[in-house]
């Protein structure tokens, strides 16, 4: 019995002296654990993870890496810091939220051990692919956790996930698993569904800003690495057995995955036209022909909207053109 039900069992409570209804107290009881920053709370979260294969894999990796887990005052669930090798969690959220967060951030830690994520060394195309991929893969790990707990008889994590903006991902996982009974196919379905979520735009905004910053500061090695989506997926999108769970990793290079909206495409084009005209670097060497713009005219390569290659821009500018 929950603490809330136990309290109400003491008598017929409908309202309180403050005038609030029963659901007010229900909400307070449901916050149980929030604000608790004790080591015991972290152990409680770990015990839940240990019930599942994906959770055990996450904890084993963090232990091997020596990653510390602690609490920090945050307005969001948590983060992983590669520099400090720390996963920070916000105590202001429920145990369920933080259990999902821990498996998500552990996934980022594992990704970082394979590839330097969101590195300024990546070309604009590769950085977009990498950024989208690491978030989609980490969110898919949450869906795996919810499913494995559901299989053990605890549907509460799946139900909680269904109340978030990531609900289409866990639904895609369960729908595919019901059809095929294949956990890898289900994980793939969840991972690819991330690309359809509106939250992707927020990440795209930040990645376009990072590309601008790299173009402005121009450190040694900037924009030199251009791995394909397939190459990165075969290192990052792995199941518990260390195999890529995507049936065709090349899908992450496709026009419906590496795509920007009007504002993002305009900003990126302006940045890269200026960068290429100044440095003489070609669009192709930056992978720009693998980035797409979805606008009123449909989906097209952003390079189709960038009128000149770098050397032609220099000639044009030399003639006083625009």
C-alpha positions in Angstrom: 0.0 0.0 0.0 1.3 3.5 -0.8 1.9 6.1 1.8 -1.0 8.1 0.4 -3.4 5.2 0.5 -2.3 4.3 4.0 -2.9 7.9 5.2 -6.4 8.0 3.7 -7.2 4.6 5.3 -7.1 6.3 8.7 -10.3 8.1 8.0 -12.7 9.6 5.3 -10.6 12.6 4.2 -11.9 14.7 1.4 -10.6 18.2 2.1 -8.0 19.8 4.3 -7.9 23.0 6.5 -6.1 24.8 3.7 -9.1 24.2 1.4 -7.2 21.9 -1.0 -8.9 18.8 -2.3 -7.6 15.2 -2.0 -5.5 15.4 -5.2 -3.4 18.1 -3.5 -2.2 15.7 -0.9 -1.9 13.0 -3.6 0.6 15.1 -5.5 2.6 15.7 -2.3 2.8 12.0 -1.6 3.7 11.3 -5.2 6.7 13.6 -4.8 8.1 11.1 -2.3 11.9 10.9 -2.5 12.2 14.3 -4.3 14.8 16.5 -2.7 16.5 13.4 -1.2 20.2 13.6 -2.0 21.3 10.7 0.1 23.6 7.9 -1.1 20.8 5.5 -0.2 18.6 7.1 -2.9 21.3 6.4 -5.5 21.5 2.8 -4.3 17.7 2.5 -4.6 17.9 3.7 -8.2 20.7 1.3 -8.9 18.7 -1.6 -7.5 15.9 -1.0 -10.0 18.5 -0.9 -12.8 20.0 -4.2 -11.7 16.7 -5.9 -12.4 17.2 -5.4 -16.2 19.9 -6.4 -18.7 20.2 -2.8 -20.1 20.5 -1.5 -16.5 23.2 -4.0 -15.5 25.2 -3.2 -18.6 25.0 0.5 -17.8 26.1 0.1 -14.2 28.9 -2.3 -15.1 30.2 0.2 -17.7 30.1 3.1 -15.2 31.9 1.0 -12.6 34.6 0.0 -15.1 35.0 3.6 -16.2 35.0 4.9 -12.6 32.2 7.3 -13.3 30.9 9.0 -10.2 27.1 9.5 -9.7 25.8 12.3 -7.5 23.2 15.0 -7.1 23.4 18.6 -8.2 21.0 21.5 -8.2 19.6 21.5 -11.7 16.4 22.5 -13.5 16.5 19.4 -15.7 17.0 15.7 -15.0 20.7 15.4 -15.2 23.9 15.3 -17.4 27.1 13.4 -18.1 30.4 15.3 -18.0 33.2 13.6 -19.9 35.7 16.1 -18.5 34.8 15.2 -14.8 33.7 11.7 -15.6 30.5 12.4 -13.5 26.8 11.8 -13.9 24.9 14.5 -12.1 21.2 14.0 -11.2 18.7 16.5 -10.0 17.0 15.4 -6.8 13.9 17.5 -7.7 12.6 14.6 -9.8 11.1 11.3 -8.9 13.0 8.0 -8.6 11.4 6.8 -11.8 12.6 9.9 -13.7 16.1 9.6 -12.3 16.3 5.8 -13.1 15.5 6.6 -16.7 17.9 9.5 -16.6 20.8 7.4 -15.3 20.4 4.8 -18.0 20.3 7.6 -20.6 23.4 9.4 -19.3 25.2 6.1 -18.9 24.6 5.7 -22.6 26.2 9.0 -23.3 29.2 8.0 -21.2 29.6 4.8 -23.3 29.2 6.8 -26.5 31.9 9.2 -25.4 34.3 6.3 -24.7 34.0 5.4 -28.4 33.8 8.7 -30.2 34.4 12.3 -29.0 30.9 13.5 -29.3 30.0 16.9 -30.8 33.7 17.6 -31.5 34.7 20.7 -33.4 36.8 18.4 -35.4 33.7 17.0 -37.1 32.5 18.6 -40.3 29.1 20.3 -40.1 27.4 17.2 -41.7 29.1 14.8 -39.4 28.4 16.9 -36.3 24.7 17.0 -37.1 24.6 13.2 -37.7 26.5 12.6 -34.5 24.4 14.9 -32.4 21.1 13.5 -33.5 22.4 10.0 -33.2 23.7 10.1 -29.7 20.4 11.6 -28.4 18.2 9.2 -30.4 20.3 6.2 -29.2 20.3 7.4 -25.5 16.5 7.9 -25.6 16.1 4.4 -27.1 18.0 3.0 -24.1 15.2 4.4 -21.9 12.7 2.6 -24.0 14.6 -0.7 -23.6 14.6 -0.1 -19.8 10.9 0.6 -19.7 10.2 -2.6 -21.8 12.4 -4.9 -19.7 10.8 -3.7 -16.5 7.4 -4.1 -18.2 8.3 -7.7 -19.0 9.1 -8.2 -15.3 5.6 -7.1 -14.4 6.4 -3.4 -13.6 4.5 -1.3 -16.2 4.9 1.9 -14.2 8.0 3.1 -16.1 6.4 2.5 -19.5 3.2 4.4 -18.3 5.4 7.2 -17.0 7.3 7.4 -20.3 3.9 7.6 -22.1 3.2 10.9 -20.4 6.3 12.5 -21.8 7.1 14.0 -25.2 9.1 10.8 -25.9 6.0 8.7 -25.8 6.0 7.9 -29.5 9.4 6.2 -29.0 8.3 3.7 -26.4 5.1 3.1 -28.3 7.1 2.4 -31.4 9.2 0.0 -29.4 6.3 -1.9 -28.0 4.4 -2.0 -31.3 7.4 -3.5 -33.2 8.1 -5.9 -30.4 4.5 -7.1 -30.5 4.8 -7.6 -34.2 8.3 -9.3 -34.4 9.3 -10.3 -30.9 12.7 -8.9 -31.9 14.3 -6.6 -29.3 16.8 -5.1 -31.8 14.1 -4.3 -34.3 12.0 -2.7 -31.5 15.0 -0.7 -30.4 15.6 0.5 -33.9 12.0 1.5 -34.3 12.2 3.5 -31.1 15.5 5.1 -32.1 14.4 6.2 -35.5 11.1 7.6 -34.1 13.2 10.2 -32.2 13.9 11.9 -35.6 10.2 12.7 -35.9 9.9 14.4 -32.5 9.6 18.2 -32.3 12.3 18.2 -29.6 14.8 17.4 -32.4 14.6 21.1 -33.5 16.0 22.3 -30.1 19.0 20.0 -30.6 19.4 21.2 -34.2 19.4 24.8 -33.1 22.2 24.2 -30.7 24.3 22.2 -33.2 23.9 25.0 -35.8 25.2 27.5 -33.2 28.1 25.2 -32.4 29.0 25.0 -36.1 28.9 28.8 -36.3 31.2 29.0 -33.3 33.7 26.6 -34.8 33.6 28.5 -38.1 34.4 31.7 -36.3 37.2 30.5 -34.0 38.8 28.2 -36.6 41.1 26.2 -34.3 43.6 23.7 -35.7 41.8 20.5 -36.8 38.4 22.1 -37.1 36.0 20.5 -39.6 38.6 17.9 -40.6 36.8 14.7 -39.7 33.8 13.6 -41.9 32.7 10.1 -40.9 29.4 8.9 -42.4 26.3 8.2 -40.3 26.9 4.5 -41.0 30.4 4.6 -39.7 29.3 6.3 -36.5 26.2 4.1 -36.0 28.3 0.9 -36.2 30.3 2.2 -33.2 27.6 3.9 -31.2 24.3 2.1 -31.8 25.1 -1.2 -30.2 23.0 -3.7 -28.3 24.1 -5.6 -25.1 26.1 -8.1 -27.2 28.1 -5.3 -28.9 26.3 -5.6 -32.3 24.7 -2.7 -34.2 21.0 -3.0 -33.7 20.2 -1.0 -36.8 19.3 -3.1 -39.8 20.6 -0.5 -42.2 22.9 2.1 -40.5 23.1 4.1 -43.7 19.5 5.3 -43.0 21.2 7.9 -40.7 22.7 9.6 -43.8 19.3 10.0 -45.4 17.5 13.2 -46.3 14.8 12.7 -43.6 17.4 12.3 -40.9 20.0 15.0 -41.7 17.5 17.7 -42.3 17.0 21.3 -41.0 14.1 23.7 -41.0 14.0 27.1 -42.7 15.7 29.1 -39.9 18.4 26.5 -39.2 19.2 26.0 -42.9 19.4 29.8 -43.5 21.8 30.2 -40.6 24.0 27.3 -41.6 24.2 28.5 -45.2 25.2 32.0 -44.3 27.9 30.6 -41.9 29.3 28.1 -44.4 29.3 30.4 -47.4 31.3 33.0 -45.4 33.7 30.3 -44.1 34.3 28.6 -47.5 34.8 31.9 -49.3 37.4 33.0 -46.7 39.2 29.6 -46.4 38.9 28.2 -49.9 37.5 25.0 -48.5 34.9 23.3 -50.8 31.4 22.5 -49.7 32.0 18.9 -50.6 34.9 18.5 -48.2 32.6 19.7 -45.4 29.9 17.2 -46.3 27.5 20.0 -46.9 25.9 18.1 -49.8 24.7 15.6 -47.2 22.7 18.2 -45.3 19.1 18.8 -46.3 16.6 21.6 -45.9 12.9 21.0 -45.5 11.0 24.0 -46.6 8.0 25.1 -48.7 9.6 23.7 -51.8 10.0 20.3 -50.3 13.3 18.6 -49.2 16.5 19.5 -51.0 20.2 19.7 -50.4 21.3 23.0 -48.8 24.1 23.1 -51.3 21.5 23.5 -54.1 20.6 26.8 -52.4 24.2 27.9 -52.0 25.1 29.6 -55.4 28.8 29.1 -55.6 31.6 26.9 -54.5 34.4 28.5 -52.5 36.8 29.3 -55.4 33.9 30.8 -57.4 32.9 33.0 -54.5 36.5 34.3 -54.4 36.4 35.1 -58.1 33.0 36.7 -57.8 34.0 38.8 -54.9 37.2 39.8 -56.7 35.0 41.1 -59.5 33.0 43.2 -57.1 30.0 40.9 -57.4 27.6 39.8 -54.6 
